[in-house]
Amino acid sequence: MTAGKFPPEEPVGIVESADHMVMLRSLYLQQLRDRLGGQAVIDTTTAAQRNGRIWDSLSARAGE
């Protein structure tokens, strides 16, 4: 058996909001913003995606 990558004293994860729910529109987009900045999100999405207004267009195209 080999030792783990991280010492046992390191936390398993990071808790940023223990007392209230966090409402992310997209975990992927938030991670992209954290890594590469807001311009990366703008460059890879439409305005409708950023505003969370794509459900109607997606459901209208279902099955195409």
All heavy atoms as a GROMACS GRO file, in nm:
protein
  490
    1MET      N    1   0.084  -0.117   0.000
    1MET     CA    2   0.000   0.000   0.000
    1MET      C    3   0.089   0.124   0.000
    1MET      O    4   0.187   0.131   0.072
    1MET     CB    5  -0.091  -0.001   0.123
    1MET     CG    6  -0.189   0.113   0.123
    1MET     SD    7  -0.336   0.078   0.217
    1MET     CE    8  -0.297   0.150   0.372
    2THR      N    9   0.054   0.223  -0.084
    2THR     CA   10   0.133   0.346  -0.090
    2THR      C   11   0.061   0.459  -0.019
    2THR      O   12  -0.061   0.458  -0.002
    2THR     CB   13   0.158   0.387  -0.236
    2THR    OG1   14   0.032   0.411  -0.299
    2THR    CG2   15   0.232   0.279  -0.312
    3ALA      N   16   0.138   0.559   0.019
    3ALA     CA   17   0.082   0.675   0.087
    3ALA      C   18  -0.002   0.756  -0.011
    3ALA      O   19   0.024   0.757  -0.132
    3ALA     CB   20   0.194   0.760   0.145
    4GLY      N   21  -0.101   0.826   0.040
    4GLY     CA   22  -0.185   0.911  -0.043
    4GLY      C   23  -0.110   1.033  -0.094
    4GLY      O   24   0.002   1.063  -0.051
    5LYS      N   25  -0.170   1.101  -0.186
    5LYS     CA   26  -0.107   1.218  -0.248
    5LYS      C   27  -0.099   1.335  -0.150
    5LYS      O   28  -0.005   1.413  -0.155
    5LYS     CB   29  -0.188   1.258  -0.372
    5LYS     CG   30  -0.130   1.375  -0.447
    5LYS     CD   31  -0.210   1.403  -0.573
    5LYS     CE   32  -0.153   1.522  -0.646
    5LYS     NZ   33  -0.230   1.555  -0.765
    6PHE      N   34  -0.199   1.351  -0.064
    6PHE     CA   35  -0.204   1.464   0.028
    6PHE      C   36  -0.186   1.416   0.172
    6PHE      O   37  -0.234   1.310   0.209
    6PHE     CB   38  -0.338   1.537   0.015
    6PHE     CG   39  -0.364   1.586  -0.124
    6PHE    CD1   40  -0.453   1.521  -0.206
    6PHE    CD2   41  -0.297   1.696  -0.172
    6PHE    CE1   42  -0.478   1.566  -0.335
    6PHE    CE2   43  -0.321   1.742  -0.300
    6PHE     CZ   44  -0.412   1.676  -0.383
    7PRO      N   45  -0.119   1.495   0.252
    7PRO     CA   46  -0.106   1.458   0.394
    7PRO      C   47  -0.245   1.449   0.459
    7PRO      O   48  -0.338   1.516   0.416
    7PRO     CB   49  -0.027   1.574   0.455
    7PRO     CG   50   0.038   1.643   0.341
    7PRO     CD   51  -0.050   1.620   0.221
    8PRO      N   52  -0.260   1.370   0.561
    8PRO     CA   53  -0.392   1.353   0.624
    8PRO      C   54  -0.446   1.482   0.685
    8PRO      O   55  -0.566   1.495   0.705
    8PRO     CB   56  -0.369   1.248   0.730
    8PRO     CG   57  -0.223   1.230   0.741
    8PRO     CD   58  -0.160   1.286   0.617
    9GLU      N   59  -0.362   1.579   0.712
    9GLU     CA   60  -0.413   1.703   0.774
    9GLU      C   61  -0.481   1.797   0.674
    9GLU      O   62  -0.545   1.893   0.712
    9GLU     CB   63  -0.301   1.778   0.847
    9GLU     CG   64  -0.188   1.828   0.761
    9GLU     CD   65  -0.077   1.726   0.742
    9GLU    OE1   66  -0.088   1.613   0.790
    9GLU    OE2   67   0.021   1.762   0.676
   10GLU      N   68  -0.469   1.770   0.543
   10GLU     CA   69  -0.536   1.855   0.445
   10GLU      C   70  -0.684   1.821   0.438
   10GLU      O   71  -0.723   1.705   0.448
   10GLU     CB   72  -0.472   1.838   0.306
   10GLU     CG   73  -0.336   1.901   0.300
   10GLU     CD   74  -0.293   1.926   0.157
   10GLU    OE1   75  -0.380   1.936   0.069
   10GLU    OE2   76  -0.173   1.936   0.135
   11PRO      N   77  -0.769   1.923   0.421
   11PRO     CA   78  -0.913   1.896   0.416
   11PRO      C   79  -0.951   1.823   0.288
   11PRO      O   80  -0.882   1.833   0.187
   11PRO     CB   81  -0.974   2.036   0.419
   11PRO     CG   82  -0.868   2.125   0.365
   11PRO     CD   83  -0.737   2.064   0.407
   12VAL      N   84  -1.062   1.752   0.294
   12VAL     CA   85  -1.112   1.678   0.179
   12VAL      C   86  -1.165   1.775   0.073
   12VAL      O   87  -1.157   1.751  -0.045
   12VAL     CB   88  -1.222   1.580   0.222
   12VAL    CG1   89  -1.284   1.512   0.103
   12VAL    CG2   90  -1.166   1.477   0.318
   13GLY      N   91  -1.219   1.887   0.115
   13GLY     CA   92  -1.275   1.985   0.022
   13GLY      C   93  -1.277   2.123   0.087
   13GLY      O   94  -1.228   2.142   0.196
   14ILE      N   95  -1.338   2.217   0.017
   14ILE     CA   96  -1.348   2.354   0.068
   14ILE      C   97  -1.495   2.386   0.086
   14ILE      O   98  -1.574   2.372  -0.006
   14ILE     CB   99  -1.284   2.454  -0.032
   14ILE    CG1  100  -1.136   2.424  -0.047
   14ILE    CG2  101  -1.307   2.597   0.014
   14ILE    CD1  102  -1.070   2.502  -0.159
   15VAL      N  103  -1.531   2.431   0.205
   15VAL     CA  104  -1.667   2.472   0.233
   15VAL      C  105  -1.670   2.624   0.230
   15VAL      O  106  -1.604   2.689   0.311
   15VAL     CB  107  -1.716   2.420   0.371
   15VAL    CG1  108  -1.854   2.471   0.402
   15VAL    CG2  109  -1.710   2.268   0.374
   16GLU      N  110  -1.745   2.680   0.136
   16GLU     CA  111  -1.751   2.825   0.125
   16GLU      C  112  -1.882   2.883   0.177
   16GLU      O  113  -1.891   3.002   0.200
   16GLU     CB  114  -1.732   2.866  -0.022
   16GLU     CG  115  -1.592   2.840  -0.070
   16GLU     CD  116  -1.566   2.899  -0.207
   16GLU    OE1  117  -1.638   2.993  -0.246
   16GLU    OE2  118  -1.474   2.851  -0.273
   17SER      N  119  -1.982   2.802   0.192
   17SER     CA  120  -2.114   2.852   0.229
   17SER      C  121  -2.185   2.751   0.318
   17SER      O  122  -2.283   2.689   0.277
   17SER     CB  123  -2.195   2.879   0.102
   17SER     OG  124  -2.322   2.924   0.137
   18ALA      N  125  -2.138   2.737   0.440
   18ALA     CA  126  -2.194   2.636   0.528
   18ALA      C  127  -2.334   2.671   0.579
   18ALA      O  128  -2.413   2.583   0.609
   18ALA     CB  129  -2.101   2.614   0.646
   19ASP      N  130  -2.365   2.799   0.588
   19ASP     CA  131  -2.491   2.840   0.651
   19ASP      C  132  -2.604   2.873   0.555
   19ASP      O  133  -2.715   2.898   0.598
   19ASP     CB  134  -2.466   2.961   0.741
   19ASP     CG  135  -2.372   2.927   0.856
   19ASP    OD1  136  -2.370   2.811   0.900
   19ASP    OD2  137  -2.299   3.017   0.900
   20HIS      N  138  -2.578   2.879   0.424
   20HIS     CA  139  -2.686   2.907   0.329
   20HIS      C  140  -2.658   2.842   0.194
   20HIS      O  141  -2.544   2.816   0.159
   20HIS     CB  142  -2.710   3.057   0.314
   20HIS     CG  143  -2.592   3.132   0.259
   20HIS    ND1  144  -2.484   3.170   0.336
   20HIS    CD2  145  -2.566   3.178   0.136
   20HIS    CE1  146  -2.396   3.234   0.261
   20HIS    NE2  147  -2.444   3.241   0.139
   21MET      N  148  -2.766   2.818   0.121
   21MET     CA  149  -2.756   2.752  -0.008
   21MET      C  150  -2.693   2.843  -0.112
   21MET      O  151  -2.720   2.962  -0.116
   21MET     CB  152  -2.895   2.709  -0.056
   21MET     CG  153  -2.892   2.634  -0.187
   21MET     SD  154  -3.054   2.570  -0.232
   21MET     CE  155  -3.054   2.422  -0.133
   22VAL      N  156  -2.612   2.785  -0.197
   22VAL     CA  157  -2.550   2.858  -0.307
   22VAL      C  158  -2.626   2.825  -0.434
   22VAL      O  159  -2.652   2.710  -0.463
   22VAL     CB  160  -2.402   2.817  -0.322
   22VAL    CG1  161  -2.339   2.885  -0.440
   22VAL    CG2  162  -2.326   2.849  -0.195
   23MET      N  163  -2.662   2.927  -0.510
   23MET     CA  164  -2.736   2.906  -0.634
   23MET      C  165  -2.648   2.940  -0.753
   23MET      O  166  -2.638   3.056  -0.793
   23MET     CB  167  -2.862   2.993  -0.636
   23MET     CG  168  -2.960   2.962  -0.524
   23MET     SD  169  -3.024   2.795  -0.527
   23MET     CE  170  -3.130   2.806  -0.668
   24LEU      N  171  -2.580   2.841  -0.808
   24LEU     CA  172  -2.499   2.860  -0.927
   24LEU      C  173  -2.582   2.826  -1.049
   24LEU      O  174  -2.652   2.726  -1.051
   24LEU     CB  175  -2.378   2.767  -0.924
   24LEU     CG  176  -2.273   2.791  -0.818
   24LEU    CD1  177  -2.168   2.681  -0.826
   24LEU    CD2  178  -2.209   2.925  -0.836
   25ARG      N  179  -2.575   2.907  -1.150
   25ARG     CA  180  -2.645   2.875  -1.275
   25ARG      C  181  -2.577   2.756  -1.341
   25ARG      O  182  -2.640   2.669  -1.395
   25ARG     CB  183  -2.645   2.995  -1.368
   25ARG     CG  184  -2.728   2.973  -1.490
   25ARG     CD  185  -2.758   3.099  -1.564
   25ARG     NE  186  -2.810   3.208  -1.488
   25ARG     CZ  187  -2.934   3.218  -1.440
   25ARG    NH1  188  -3.018   3.121  -1.458
   25ARG    NH2  189  -2.972   3.322  -1.373
   26SER      N  190  -2.443   2.752  -1.335
   26SER     CA  191  -2.370   2.643  -1.395
   26SER      C  192  -2.237   2.627  -1.322
   26SER      O  193  -2.158   2.720  -1.319
   26SER     CB  194  -2.344   2.671  -1.543
   26SER     OG  195  -2.247   2.583  -1.594
   27LEU      N  196  -2.214   2.510  -1.268
   27LEU     CA  197  -2.086   2.484  -1.203
   27LEU      C  198  -1.972   2.493  -1.304
   27LEU      O  199  -1.867   2.550  -1.275
   27LEU     CB  200  -2.087   2.347  -1.136
   27LEU     CG  201  -1.959   2.305  -1.065
   27LEU    CD1  202  -1.921   2.406  -0.956
   27LEU    CD2  203  -1.973   2.166  -1.007
   28TYR      N  204  -1.995   2.442  -1.424
   28TYR     CA  205  -1.892   2.449  -1.528
   28TYR      C  206  -1.855   2.594  -1.557
   28TYR      O  207  -1.736   2.628  -1.564
   28TYR     CB  208  -1.939   2.381  -1.657
   28TYR     CG  209  -1.850   2.414  -1.774
   28TYR    CD1  210  -1.725   2.353  -1.787
   28TYR    CD2  211  -1.886   2.509  -1.867
   28TYR    CE1  212  -1.641   2.386  -1.891
   28TYR    CE2  213  -1.803   2.542  -1.973
   28TYR     CZ  214  -1.680   2.480  -1.984
   28TYR     OH  215  -1.596   2.512  -2.087
   29LEU      N  216  -1.956   2.680  -1.577
   29LEU     CA  217  -1.926   2.820  -1.609
   29LEU      C  218  -1.857   2.891  -1.493
   29LEU      O  219  -1.769   2.974  -1.513
   29LEU     CB  220  -2.053   2.894  -1.650
   29LEU     CG  221  -2.114   2.850  -1.782
   29LEU    CD1  222  -2.241   2.928  -1.811
   29LEU    CD2  223  -2.014   2.863  -1.896
   30GLN      N  224  -1.894   2.858  -1.370
   30GLN     CA  225  -1.827   2.918  -1.255
   30GLN      C  226  -1.681   2.874  -1.248
   30GLN      O  227  -1.592   2.953  -1.222
   30GLN     CB  228  -1.899   2.883  -1.125
   30GLN     CG  229  -1.837   2.951  -1.004
   30GLN     CD  230  -1.841   3.102  -1.012
   30GLN    OE1  231  -1.946   3.160  -1.041
   30GLN    NE2  232  -1.730   3.168  -0.989
   31GLN      N  233  -1.656   2.746  -1.274
   31GLN     CA  234  -1.518   2.697  -1.274
   31GLN      C  235  -1.438   2.760  -1.387
   31GLN      O  236  -1.321   2.793  -1.369
   31GLN     CB  237  -1.516   2.545  -1.285
   31GLN     CG  238  -1.568   2.478  -1.160
   31GLN     CD  239  -1.585   2.329  -1.178
   31GLN    OE1  240  -1.612   2.280  -1.288
   31GLN    NE2  241  -1.571   2.255  -1.069
   32LEU      N  242  -1.500   2.778  -1.503
   32LEU     CA  243  -1.433   2.845  -1.614
   32LEU      C  244  -1.398   2.988  -1.576
   32LEU      O  245  -1.287   3.034  -1.599
   32LEU     CB  246  -1.525   2.843  -1.737
   32LEU     CG  247  -1.471   2.911  -1.863
   32LEU    CD1  248  -1.348   2.839  -1.914
   32LEU    CD2  249  -1.580   2.916  -1.970
   33ARG      N  250  -1.493   3.059  -1.514
   33ARG     CA  251  -1.468   3.196  -1.468
   33ARG      C  252  -1.354   3.200  -1.365
   33ARG      O  253  -1.267   3.286  -1.371
   33ARG     CB  254  -1.594   3.255  -1.407
   33ARG     CG  255  -1.579   3.398  -1.358
   33ARG     CD  256  -1.704   3.449  -1.290
   33ARG     NE  257  -1.827   3.417  -1.358
   33ARG     CZ  258  -1.882   3.489  -1.456
   33ARG    NH1  259  -1.824   3.600  -1.496
   33ARG    NH2  260  -1.993   3.450  -1.513
   34ASP      N  261  -1.354   3.105  -1.273
   34ASP     CA  262  -1.248   3.101  -1.171
   34ASP      C  263  -1.111   3.078  -1.233
   34ASP      O  264  -1.012   3.136  -1.190
   34ASP     CB  265  -1.276   2.991  -1.068
   34ASP     CG  266  -1.396   3.021  -0.979
   34ASP    OD1  267  -1.443   3.138  -0.978
   34ASP    OD2  268  -1.443   2.927  -0.913
   35ARG      N  269  -1.105   2.991  -1.335
   35ARG     CA  270  -0.977   2.957  -1.397
   35ARG      C  271  -0.928   3.063  -1.494
   35ARG      O  272  -0.810   3.099  -1.495
   35ARG     CB  273  -0.987   2.824  -1.472
   35ARG     CG  274  -0.974   2.702  -1.388
   35ARG     CD  275  -0.958   2.572  -1.470
   35ARG     NE  276  -0.987   2.579  -1.610
   35ARG     CZ  277  -1.105   2.551  -1.668
   35ARG    NH1  278  -1.207   2.516  -1.593
   35ARG    NH2  279  -1.120   2.557  -1.797
   36LEU      N  280  -1.018   3.111  -1.582
   36LEU     CA  281  -0.975   3.194  -1.694
   36LEU      C  282  -1.034   3.334  -1.696
   36LEU      O  283  -1.000   3.414  -1.783
   36LEU     CB  284  -1.008   3.123  -1.826
   36LEU     CG  285  -0.945   2.986  -1.844
   36LEU    CD1  286  -0.993   2.921  -1.972
   36LEU    CD2  287  -0.794   2.994  -1.841
   37GLY      N  288  -1.125   3.363  -1.604
   37GLY     CA  289  -1.183   3.497  -1.597
   37GLY      C  290  -1.315   3.509  -1.670
   37GLY      O  291  -1.357   3.422  -1.746
   38GLY      N  292  -1.381   3.621  -1.646
   38GLY     CA  293  -1.514   3.645  -1.701
   38GLY      C  294  -1.516   3.651  -1.852
   38GLY      O  295  -1.615   3.612  -1.915
   39GLN      N  296  -1.410   3.698  -1.914
   39GLN     CA  297  -1.408   3.706  -2.060
   39GLN      C  298  -1.416   3.568  -2.124
   39GLN      O  299  -1.475   3.551  -2.229
   39GLN     CB  300  -1.283   3.779  -2.109
   39GLN     CG  301  -1.284   3.811  -2.257
   39GLN     CD  302  -1.399   3.903  -2.297
   39GLN    OE1  303  -1.424   4.003  -2.233
   39GLN    NE2  304  -1.468   3.867  -2.404
   40ALA      N  305  -1.360   3.467  -2.060
   40ALA     CA  306  -1.368   3.330  -2.113
   40ALA      C  307  -1.513   3.283  -2.116
   40ALA      O  308  -1.554   3.215  -2.210
   40ALA     CB  309  -1.283   3.235  -2.029
   41VAL      N  310  -1.591   3.318  -2.015
   41VAL     CA  311  -1.732   3.281  -2.014
   41VAL      C  312  -1.805   3.353  -2.127
   41VAL      O  313  -1.885   3.294  -2.199
   41VAL     CB  314  -1.797   3.314  -1.877
   41VAL    CG1  315  -1.946   3.288  -1.880
   41VAL    CG2  316  -1.731   3.231  -1.767
   42ILE      N  317  -1.777   3.480  -2.145
   42ILE     CA  318  -1.840   3.557  -2.252
   42ILE      C  319  -1.804   3.498  -2.388
   42ILE      O  320  -1.889   3.488  -2.478
   42ILE     CB  321  -1.800   3.705  -2.242
   42ILE    CG1  322  -1.863   3.766  -2.118
   42ILE    CG2  323  -1.839   3.783  -2.368
   42ILE    CD1  324  -1.810   3.903  -2.081
   43ASP      N  325  -1.679   3.460  -2.405
   43ASP     CA  326  -1.632   3.406  -2.533
   43ASP      C  327  -1.692   3.270  -2.567
   43ASP      O  328  -1.695   3.232  -2.684
   43ASP     CB  329  -1.479   3.394  -2.533
   43ASP     CG  330  -1.410   3.529  -2.531
   43ASP    OD1  331  -1.475   3.632  -2.560
   43ASP    OD2  332  -1.289   3.532  -2.498
   44THR      N  333  -1.737   3.195  -2.469
   44THR     CA  334  -1.783   3.058  -2.494
   44THR      C  335  -1.934   3.039  -2.476
   44THR      O  336  -1.982   2.926  -2.486
   44THR     CB  337  -1.711   2.957  -2.404
   44THR    OG1  338  -1.734   2.992  -2.268
   44THR    CG2  339  -1.562   2.954  -2.432
   45THR      N  340  -2.007   3.146  -2.449
   45THR     CA  341  -2.152   3.135  -2.429
   45THR      C  342  -2.225   3.244  -2.506
   45THR      O  343  -2.164   3.340  -2.552
   45THR     CB  344  -2.189   3.150  -2.280
   45THR    OG1  345  -2.143   3.277  -2.233
   45THR    CG2  346  -2.130   3.039  -2.195
   46THR      N  347  -2.356   3.226  -2.516
   46THR     CA  348  -2.440   3.331  -2.573
   46THR      C  349  -2.498   3.412  -2.457
   46THR      O  350  -2.497   3.367  -2.342
   46THR     CB  351  -2.556   3.272  -2.654
   46THR    OG1  352  -2.642   3.200  -2.566
   46THR    CG2  353  -2.505   3.181  -2.766
   47ALA      N  354  -2.552   3.528  -2.488
   47ALA     CA  355  -2.616   3.610  -2.384
   47ALA      C  356  -2.731   3.533  -2.319
   47ALA      O  357  -2.751   3.540  -2.197
   47ALA     CB  358  -2.665   3.741  -2.444
   48ALA      N  359  -2.805   3.458  -2.399
   48ALA     CA  360  -2.916   3.379  -2.345
   48ALA      C  361  -2.867   3.275  -2.245
   48ALA      O  362  -2.929   3.254  -2.141
   48ALA     CB  363  -2.993   3.311  -2.458
   49GLN      N  364  -2.756   3.211  -2.274
   49GLN     CA  365  -2.699   3.113  -2.181
   49GLN      C  366  -2.657   3.180  -2.051
   49GLN      O  367  -2.682   3.127  -1.943
   49GLN     CB  368  -2.579   3.043  -2.243
   49GLN     CG  369  -2.615   2.945  -2.352
   49GLN     CD  370  -2.493   2.891  -2.421
   49GLN    OE1  371  -2.411   2.969  -2.470
   49GLN    NE2  372  -2.480   2.760  -2.424
   50ARG      N  373  -2.593   3.293  -2.061
   50ARG     CA  374  -2.546   3.362  -1.940
   50ARG      C  375  -2.662   3.410  -1.854
   50ARG      O  376  -2.649   3.420  -1.732
   50ARG     CB  377  -2.455   3.478  -1.977
   50ARG     CG  378  -2.323   3.434  -2.035
   50ARG     CD  379  -2.226   3.548  -2.054
   50ARG     NE  380  -2.271   3.650  -2.146
   50ARG     CZ  381  -2.258   3.644  -2.278
   50ARG    NH1  382  -2.201   3.540  -2.334
   50ARG    NH2  383  -2.301   3.743  -2.355
   51ASN      N  384  -2.776   3.437  -1.916
   51ASN     CA  385  -2.893   3.484  -1.841
   51ASN      C  386  -2.990   3.374  -1.804
   51ASN      O  387  -3.094   3.400  -1.746
   51ASN     CB  388  -2.966   3.591  -1.924
   51ASN     CG  389  -2.882   3.715  -1.939
   51ASN    OD1  390  -2.812   3.756  -1.848
   51ASN    ND2  391  -2.886   3.775  -2.056
   52GLY      N  392  -2.956   3.249  -1.839
   52GLY     CA  393  -3.040   3.136  -1.804
   52GLY      C  394  -3.172   3.134  -1.878
   52GLY      O  395  -3.273   3.090  -1.824
   53ARG      N  396  -3.173   3.177  -2.003
   53ARG     CA  397  -3.297   3.187  -2.079
   53ARG      C  398  -3.298   3.093  -2.200
   53ARG      O  399  -3.351   3.127  -2.304
   53ARG     CB  400  -3.314   3.330  -2.130
   53ARG     CG  401  -3.310   3.433  -2.023
   53ARG     CD  402  -3.444   3.442  -1.956
   53ARG     NE  403  -3.445   3.552  -1.862
   53ARG     CZ  404  -3.496   3.543  -1.741
   53ARG    NH1  405  -3.550   3.432  -1.700
   53ARG    NH2  406  -3.494   3.646  -1.660
   54ILE      N  407  -3.244   2.972  -2.186
   54ILE     CA  408  -3.237   2.884  -2.303
   54ILE      C  409  -3.335   2.767  -2.298
   54ILE      O  410  -3.349   2.696  -2.396
   54ILE     CB  411  -3.094   2.832  -2.325
   54ILE    CG1  412  -3.048   2.747  -2.208
   54ILE    CG2  413  -2.998   2.946  -2.352
   54ILE    CD1  414  -2.920   2.673  -2.234
   55TRP      N  415  -3.405   2.747  -2.188
   55TRP     CA  416  -3.490   2.630  -2.176
   55TRP      C  417  -3.598   2.627  -2.284
   55TRP      O  418  -3.624   2.523  -2.344
   55TRP     CB  419  -3.553   2.620  -2.037
   55TRP     CG  420  -3.644   2.503  -2.028
   55TRP    CD1  421  -3.779   2.504  -2.018
   55TRP    CD2  422  -3.607   2.365  -2.035
   55TRP    NE1  423  -3.829   2.376  -2.017
   55TRP    CE2  424  -3.724   2.289  -2.028
   55TRP    CE3  425  -3.485   2.299  -2.048
   55TRP    CZ2  426  -3.724   2.150  -2.031
   55TRP    CZ3  427  -3.486   2.159  -2.051
   55TRP    CH2  428  -3.605   2.088  -2.043
   56ASP      N  429  -3.665   2.740  -2.308
   56ASP     CA  430  -3.772   2.741  -2.409
   56ASP      C  431  -3.718   2.705  -2.548
   56ASP      O  432  -3.780   2.627  -2.619
   56ASP     CB  433  -3.839   2.878  -2.413
   56ASP     CG  434  -3.922   2.904  -2.288
   56ASP    OD1  435  -3.962   2.806  -2.222
   56ASP    OD2  436  -3.945   3.023  -2.258
   57SER      N  437  -3.604   2.761  -2.584
   57SER     CA  438  -3.548   2.730  -2.717
   57SER      C  439  -3.502   2.584  -2.725
   57SER      O  440  -3.517   2.520  -2.828
   57SER     CB  441  -3.437   2.825  -2.754
   57SER     OG  442  -3.327   2.810  -2.668
   58LEU      N  443  -3.449   2.531  -2.616
   58LEU     CA  444  -3.407   2.390  -2.616
   58LEU      C  445  -3.527   2.296  -2.625
   58LEU      O  446  -3.526   2.200  -2.702
   58LEU     CB  447  -3.327   2.357  -2.490
   58LEU     CG  448  -3.187   2.418  -2.481
   58LEU    CD1  449  -3.125   2.385  -2.346
   58LEU    CD2  450  -3.098   2.371  -2.593
   59SER      N  451  -3.631   2.324  -2.548
   59SER     CA  452  -3.747   2.236  -2.550
   59SER      C  453  -3.822   2.246  -2.683
   59SER      O  454  -3.880   2.149  -2.729
   59SER     CB  455  -3.840   2.266  -2.434
   59SER     OG  456  -3.891   2.396  -2.440
   60ALA      N  457  -3.820   2.363  -2.748
   60ALA     CA  458  -3.885   2.379  -2.878
   60ALA      C  459  -3.813   2.298  -2.986
   60ALA      O  460  -3.875   2.253  -3.081
   60ALA     CB  461  -3.889   2.526  -2.918
   61ARG      N  462  -3.684   2.277  -2.969
   61ARG     CA  463  -3.605   2.204  -3.068
   61ARG      C  464  -3.590   2.056  -3.035
   61ARG      O  465  -3.519   1.984  -3.105
   61ARG     CB  466  -3.466   2.268  -3.080
   61ARG     CG  467  -3.473   2.410  -3.135
   61ARG     CD  468  -3.340   2.477  -3.131
   61ARG     NE  469  -3.240   2.398  -3.204
   61ARG     CZ  470  -3.111   2.429  -3.210
   61ARG    NH1  471  -3.067   2.534  -3.147
   61ARG    NH2  472  -3.029   2.355  -3.278
   62ALA      N  473  -3.651   2.011  -2.930
   62ALA     CA  474  -3.638   1.872  -2.886
   62ALA      C  475  -3.674   1.777  -3.000
   62ALA      O  476  -3.776   1.794  -3.066
   62ALA     CB  477  -3.725   1.846  -2.766
   63GLY      N  478  -3.590   1.683  -3.024
   63GLY     CA  479  -3.614   1.584  -3.126
   63GLY      C  480  -3.563   1.619  -3.264
   63GLY      O  481  -3.572   1.540  -3.356
   64GLU      N  482  -3.510   1.738  -3.282
   64GLU     CA  483  -3.456   1.776  -3.414
   64GLU      C  484  -3.320   1.716  -3.435
   64GLU      O  485  -3.243   1.698  -3.349
   64GLU     CB  486  -3.445   1.928  -3.426
   64GLU     CG  487  -3.579   1.994  -3.438
   64GLU     CD  488  -3.566   2.144  -3.460
   64GLU    OE1  489  -3.455   2.193  -3.488
   64GLU    OE2  490  -3.668   2.211  -3.448
   0.00000   0.00000   0.00000
